[in-house]
Structure formats: structure tokens, C-alpha cells
Amino acid sequence: MNRKSLAALITAALAFGLAACGSDDSPTAAPPSTQTTTEAVSPFGDDSTDLLFKIHQNNAAAIVETVEQRGGTPDQAIAALLAGEAETGWRSGLPMAPPASDIRDIYGWRFAYNIGAESTDAVRAATGTFMDNAAKVAVDAADPVAYALAVQQADAREYDESEHFYKKGETAASEYAAALPAARAAYVELRGAQ
């Protein structure tokens, strides 16, 4: 093979290679994905193995179950969930603000039950009281914030906002409204969208 033949062969091979690279039949690399996936965070926390997550979830489940056992509606369950979230963050047995030395139930009342303050039995008992008070109100449960506040204010213990919300600028109305998204998300996580 002489130089002319070799040059022709190389030129032909390069032309064939370039033609193959430019062909429409060749697979093309997919563009990098710009779509990001975000996993929904539970209203009970971001770590389902955490003890506080389980406490919040168990207490919220006890609230929903108690409302259902009392013949309550999903709207009433959401109202009870938001009251518990606004008042105590779904925790029972929390200390009240000084100078009070008592502890509070899940709805922010002075704890008066003859059972363990941090048990789900305490949450069920407090929710039973919430439902007793709910029977006294005429506010539509379709507005969970107004309904939950009306239920709390119907309690014979006389709702004193300063005992429930004592930090600067907090009000029951603002805290209840702020708790609504978490209450709805908790209900959906526990019962699904209904």
C-alpha cells in the first residue's frame, strides 16, 4: 500500500466515522434533569424514629379516635387537633407559665385528671372534655379555628388567654390560625383526605 492509498483509506474511515457520529439514528444523551423531588415532611416531625415524633403522632391519633368515638365529624377532629397543637404542640403534662406551678393538659388547661399526665389516656380524657364543651357551641365546625376557640371558651373553667398564651404578642386567635395547617396535615396523615 502506497501513501496515496493509505491517505485515501484514512480519509474514507474518517468520513465514515464522522457520518456515523452525526447520524439521527444514534442515541443522544438525555439532558440533565432539573426536576427536584421534595418529600413531604410529617406534621409530627422529620424523623419518624424520634421519640418526640411518636409522642406527637400518638397524641394526635388519640385525639382523632376520641372525637370519632364520640360521633364527631372530621371537621371537629381537625378543630380538636388544632387546639391541641396551638396550646401545647400535641404534648400533655407541660408546665404552666410562672407563677403557676401546675402542669397543663393537651388543651392548655390545668391538669386535673387522676391519670398519668403524659399518657394517651390523659389526651383521651382531655379530648372527651373538649367534646363535652363542643356540645355547647353553635359555631360551624367547617371553620376549625373559630370552632376550636368557641369550644375552648365554652369550658366552665373560663378560658383566660393570658394563662394559655403568655409570650409577647401571642393571642389565642393567632396561634389557633397558625396551627391549622399542621392540624389538617396531621388529620390527612392519620386518616387520609376525606
C-alpha positions as CSV (number, residue, x, y, z in Angstrom):
1,M,0.0,0.0,0.0
2,N,1.4,3.3,-1.0
3,R,1.0,6.7,0.6
4,K,-1.9,7.8,-1.7
5,S,-3.8,4.6,-0.9
6,L,-3.2,4.9,2.8
7,A,-4.3,8.6,2.8
8,A,-7.4,7.7,0.9
9,L,-8.2,4.9,3.3
10,I,-7.8,7.1,6.3
11,T,-9.9,9.9,4.7
12,A,-12.6,7.4,4.0
13,A,-12.5,6.0,7.5
14,L,-12.7,9.5,9.0
15,A,-15.6,10.4,6.7
16,F,-17.5,7.3,7.6
17,G,-16.8,7.9,11.4
18,L,-18.0,11.5,11.2
19,A,-21.1,10.5,9.2
20,A,-21.9,7.9,11.9
21,C,-21.5,10.4,14.7
22,G,-23.8,12.8,13.0
23,S,-26.5,10.3,12.2
24,D,-30.0,10.8,13.5
25,D,-30.2,7.1,14.5
26,S,-27.5,7.4,17.2
27,P,-28.7,7.7,20.8
28,T,-28.4,11.0,22.3
29,A,-27.6,11.7,26.0
30,A,-30.6,12.9,28.0
31,P,-30.3,16.4,29.3
32,P,-29.6,16.6,33.0
33,S,-32.9,16.6,35.0
34,T,-33.8,20.0,36.5
35,Q,-36.8,18.4,38.4
36,T,-36.2,18.0,42.1
37,T,-38.3,15.9,44.3
38,T,-39.2,17.1,47.7
39,E,-40.5,14.6,50.2
40,A,-43.4,15.9,52.4
41,V,-42.4,16.4,56.0
42,S,-44.8,14.9,58.5
43,P,-46.5,17.4,60.8
44,F,-45.1,15.3,63.7
45,G,-41.5,16.0,62.8
46,D,-38.9,14.9,60.2
47,D,-37.7,11.8,61.9
48,S,-40.2,9.0,62.4
49,T,-37.9,7.2,64.7
50,D,-37.6,10.1,67.1
51,L,-39.4,9.7,70.5
52,L,-41.0,13.2,70.2
53,F,-42.3,12.3,66.8
54,K,-44.0,9.2,68.2
55,I,-45.5,11.2,71.2
56,H,-46.9,13.8,68.8
57,Q,-48.3,11.2,66.5
58,N,-49.8,9.0,69.3
59,N,-51.4,12.0,70.9
60,A,-52.9,13.3,67.6
61,A,-54.2,9.7,66.9
62,A,-55.8,9.6,70.4
63,I,-57.5,13.0,69.7
64,V,-58.9,11.8,66.4
65,E,-60.0,8.4,67.8
66,T,-61.7,10.1,70.7
67,V,-63.6,12.6,68.5
68,E,-64.7,9.7,66.3
69,Q,-65.8,7.6,69.2
70,R,-67.9,10.5,70.4
71,G,-69.6,10.7,67.0
72,G,-67.6,13.7,65.9
73,T,-67.0,14.8,62.3
74,P,-63.7,15.2,60.5
75,D,-64.1,19.0,60.9
76,Q,-64.4,18.5,64.7
77,A,-61.4,16.3,64.7
78,I,-59.3,18.9,62.9
79,A,-60.6,21.6,65.3
80,A,-59.5,19.4,68.3
81,L,-56.1,18.7,66.6
82,L,-55.5,22.4,66.0
83,A,-56.5,23.3,69.6
84,G,-54.0,20.7,70.9
85,E,-51.3,21.9,68.6
86,A,-51.8,25.6,69.3
87,E,-52.0,25.1,73.1
88,T,-49.3,22.5,73.7
89,G,-47.8,21.3,70.5
90,W,-49.6,17.9,71.0
91,R,-47.9,17.4,74.3
92,S,-49.6,16.7,77.6
93,G,-48.2,17.3,81.0
94,L,-46.3,20.5,80.2
95,P,-45.6,23.0,83.0
96,M,-47.7,26.1,83.0
97,A,-46.2,29.6,82.9
98,P,-44.9,31.0,86.2
99,P,-46.1,31.9,88.7
100,A,-48.3,28.9,88.2
101,S,-46.7,25.7,89.3
102,D,-49.3,23.3,87.8
103,I,-49.0,21.3,84.6
104,R,-51.3,21.6,81.7
105,D,-53.3,19.1,79.7
106,I,-53.1,18.9,75.9
107,Y,-55.6,21.7,75.5
108,G,-53.7,24.1,77.8
109,W,-55.9,23.6,80.9
110,R,-54.6,23.0,84.4
111,F,-54.3,19.2,84.6
112,A,-57.0,17.7,86.9
113,Y,-57.2,14.1,85.8
114,N,-56.3,11.2,88.1
115,I,-54.1,9.6,85.5
116,G,-50.6,9.9,84.1
117,A,-50.3,13.4,82.6
118,E,-48.2,12.3,79.7
119,S,-50.2,9.3,78.8
120,T,-52.6,8.9,75.8
121,D,-55.3,8.2,78.4
122,A,-54.8,11.8,79.6
123,V,-55.2,13.0,76.0
124,R,-58.3,11.0,75.6
125,A,-59.8,12.4,78.8
126,A,-59.0,15.9,77.8
127,T,-60.5,15.3,74.3
128,G,-63.6,14.0,76.0
129,T,-63.9,17.3,77.9
130,F,-63.3,19.1,74.6
131,M,-66.2,17.2,73.0
132,D,-68.4,17.9,76.1
133,N,-67.8,21.6,75.5
134,A,-68.3,21.2,71.8
135,A,-71.9,20.2,72.5
136,K,-72.4,23.7,73.9
137,V,-71.4,25.8,70.9
138,A,-73.3,26.8,67.8
139,V,-70.3,27.8,65.7
140,D,-70.0,25.8,62.5
141,A,-67.1,23.2,62.7
142,A,-66.4,23.9,59.0
143,D,-64.3,26.9,60.3
144,P,-62.0,24.9,62.6
145,V,-60.3,28.0,64.1
146,A,-63.5,29.7,65.1
147,Y,-65.0,26.4,66.2
148,A,-62.0,25.4,68.4
149,L,-61.8,28.8,70.0
150,A,-65.6,28.7,70.7
151,V,-65.2,25.2,72.3
152,Q,-62.4,26.3,74.5
153,Q,-64.3,29.5,75.6
154,A,-67.4,27.4,76.4
155,D,-65.4,25.5,79.0
156,A,-66.7,26.1,82.6
157,R,-63.1,26.7,83.7
158,E,-63.3,30.1,81.9
159,Y,-60.7,30.4,79.2
160,D,-58.1,33.0,80.3
161,E,-56.0,33.7,77.3
162,S,-53.1,35.0,79.5
163,E,-52.8,31.6,81.2
164,H,-52.7,29.9,77.8
165,F,-50.6,32.3,75.8
166,Y,-48.2,34.4,77.8
167,K,-45.4,35.2,75.4
168,K,-45.2,38.7,73.9
169,G,-47.6,39.2,71.1
170,E,-49.3,35.8,71.1
171,T,-53.1,35.6,71.0
172,A,-55.3,32.5,71.0
173,A,-56.7,33.6,67.6
174,S,-53.3,34.0,66.0
175,E,-51.9,30.8,67.5
176,Y,-55.0,28.8,66.5
177,A,-54.9,30.1,63.0
178,A,-51.2,29.3,62.8
179,A,-51.9,25.7,63.9
180,L,-54.5,25.0,61.3
181,P,-52.1,23.7,58.5
182,A,-50.4,21.3,60.9
183,A,-53.8,20.1,62.1
184,R,-55.1,19.4,58.6
185,A,-51.8,17.7,57.6
186,A,-52.0,15.5,60.8
187,Y,-55.6,14.5,60.0
188,V,-54.7,13.6,56.4
189,E,-51.6,11.6,57.6
190,L,-53.7,9.7,60.1
191,R,-57.0,9.3,58.2
192,G,-56.3,10.3,54.6
193,A,-58.2,13.0,52.7
194,Q,-61.9,12.5,53.4
